Amino acid sequence: MLCLGGLSVALALALVPGSSDALKEGECEVCVSFLGKFYDSLNENNVEFNNPDIEKALFKACKDAKGKDNRFCYYIGATSDAATKIINEVSKPMSYHVPAEKICEKLKKKDSQICELKYDKQLDLSTVDLKKLKVKDLKKILEEWGESCKGCAEKSDFIRKITELMPKYAPTAARARTDL
């Protein structure tokens, strides 16, 4: 009788949805964001919600992805150089309109690296002191703009290039800096 009672308790606990599976606040940031935007783009482009069409659209979206979004695409196998392919773990639930958070919960079980991806904090170029940033961060700003600094040898060269390009890529920040 005791054994049966313990078994029924274990069965009841197994059937209750576990809070350990649910994503915590800020967890799987890149996955949830990318899949949310991707789902919205499917709706906007009137894509059929079936596996082949979703996978085709996913490959197309991942081809243009940069930074952390590209890394996410690599992890799910939606890039040409990916070693594994688990895109069906995205396309199948998405064909049933499963929310991005739930898809990411399942992906986390398959590959925990997916939920470790986080977006880099955005710098406020209107107030940040460029001289206090590391060269790595200065290079990252230029990279986000799709620019490079050929011939830059010193930190001051990168700062000069950023301030030179700021009116083109961050006009509001450039105006705020001249107002200071």
C-alpha positions in Angstrom: 0.0 0.0 0.0 2.8 2.4 0.9 4.6 1.5 -2.4 1.4 2.3 -4.3 1.0 5.6 -2.5 4.5 6.6 -3.3 4.0 5.6 -6.9 0.9 7.7 -7.2 2.6 10.7 -5.6 5.5 10.3 -8.1 3.0 10.0 -11.0 1.1 13.1 -9.8 4.4 15.1 -9.6 5.3 13.9 -13.1 2.0 15.2 -14.5 2.2 18.6 -12.9 4.0 21.0 -15.2 7.3 21.8 -13.7 8.4 25.3 -13.1 12.0 24.3 -13.8 11.1 23.9 -17.5 9.8 27.5 -17.8 12.1 30.2 -18.9 13.3 32.7 -16.3 13.1 36.4 -16.9 15.8 37.4 -19.5 16.7 33.7 -20.3 17.0 32.7 -23.9 17.0 36.4 -24.9 18.3 35.9 -28.4 16.1 32.8 -29.1 12.9 34.4 -28.0 13.6 37.7 -29.8 14.7 36.1 -33.0 11.8 33.6 -33.2 9.3 36.3 -32.2 10.5 38.6 -35.1 10.7 35.6 -37.4 7.1 34.6 -36.5 5.9 38.2 -37.2 7.7 38.2 -40.5 5.9 35.0 -41.5 2.6 36.6 -40.8 3.5 39.8 -42.6 4.7 37.9 -45.7 1.6 35.5 -45.7 3.8 32.4 -45.5 2.0 29.1 -45.3 2.4 27.7 -41.8 3.8 24.3 -42.9 7.2 22.8 -42.2 8.8 23.2 -45.7 7.7 26.8 -46.1 8.7 27.8 -42.5 12.1 26.1 -43.0 12.7 27.8 -46.3 11.9 31.2 -44.7 14.1 30.4 -41.7 17.1 29.7 -43.9 16.4 33.0 -45.7 16.2 34.9 -42.5 19.3 33.3 -41.1 21.3 34.1 -44.3 20.9 37.8 -43.5 21.3 37.4 -39.7 24.3 39.0 -38.0 26.0 38.8 -34.6 24.1 36.8 -31.9 21.2 36.1 -34.3 23.6 34.4 -36.6 25.1 32.4 -33.8 21.5 31.2 -32.8 20.9 30.2 -36.5 24.2 28.2 -36.4 23.1 26.4 -33.2 19.8 25.3 -34.7 21.4 24.3 -38.0 20.0 27.0 -40.3 23.4 28.2 -41.6 25.4 26.5 -44.3 28.3 25.8 -42.0 26.3 24.3 -39.1 27.2 20.9 -37.8 23.8 19.9 -36.5 20.3 20.3 -37.9 17.5 20.8 -35.4 15.5 23.3 -37.5 12.5 20.9 -37.4 12.4 21.7 -33.6 11.5 25.2 -34.7 9.5 24.7 -37.8 7.1 22.0 -36.5 5.9 23.8 -33.4 5.8 27.1 -35.3 3.5 25.5 -37.9 1.1 25.0 -34.9 1.6 28.7 -33.8 3.4 27.7 -30.6 4.8 30.8 -28.9 8.5 31.5 -29.2 9.0 31.1 -25.4 7.7 27.5 -25.5 9.9 26.7 -28.6 12.9 28.1 -26.8 12.2 26.0 -23.7 12.3 22.9 -25.9 15.4 24.0 -27.7 17.1 24.6 -24.3 16.7 20.9 -23.5 18.3 20.0 -26.8 21.2 22.4 -26.6 21.7 24.6 -23.5 24.1 27.0 -25.5 21.0 28.4 -27.3 19.7 30.0 -24.1 23.2 31.2 -23.0 23.2 33.7 -26.0 22.7 37.3 -24.9 22.7 40.5 -26.9 25.5 42.9 -26.2 24.5 46.0 -24.3 24.0 49.0 -26.5 26.1 52.0 -25.9 24.5 55.4 -25.8 26.8 57.2 -28.2 25.4 60.6 -27.3 26.8 60.4 -23.8 29.5 57.8 -23.7 33.1 59.0 -23.4 34.8 57.3 -26.4 38.2 57.8 -24.8 37.2 55.5 -21.9 36.1 52.6 -24.1 38.4 49.8 -25.0 39.6 49.4 -28.6 37.6 46.2 -28.8 34.4 48.2 -28.1 35.4 50.9 -30.6 36.0 48.2 -33.2 32.6 46.7 -32.4 30.8 50.1 -33.0 32.4 50.3 -36.4 31.6 46.6 -37.2 27.9 47.2 -36.3 27.9 50.1 -38.8 29.5 47.8 -41.4 32.6 49.9 -41.5 36.3 49.1 -40.7 39.3 51.3 -39.8 42.0 50.4 -42.2 45.4 51.7 -41.1 44.2 52.4 -37.6 47.1 51.7 -35.2 46.1 53.6 -32.1 43.0 54.2 -30.1 42.8 57.8 -31.2 42.5 56.6 -34.8 39.4 54.5 -34.0 37.9 57.4 -32.1 38.5 59.8 -35.0 36.9 57.3 -37.5 33.8 56.9 -35.2 33.3 60.6 -34.8 33.8 61.1 -38.5 31.1 58.5 -39.3 28.7 59.2 -36.5 26.6 61.8 -38.4 25.9 59.1 -41.0 25.1 56.1 -38.7 24.0 57.8 -35.5 22.8 61.3 -36.4 21.0 62.0 -33.2 24.0 61.0 -31.1 26.2 63.2 -33.3 23.9 66.2 -32.8 23.8 65.6 -29.0 27.6 65.4 -28.9 28.0 68.7 -30.7 25.5 70.3 -28.3 27.7 69.4 -25.3 
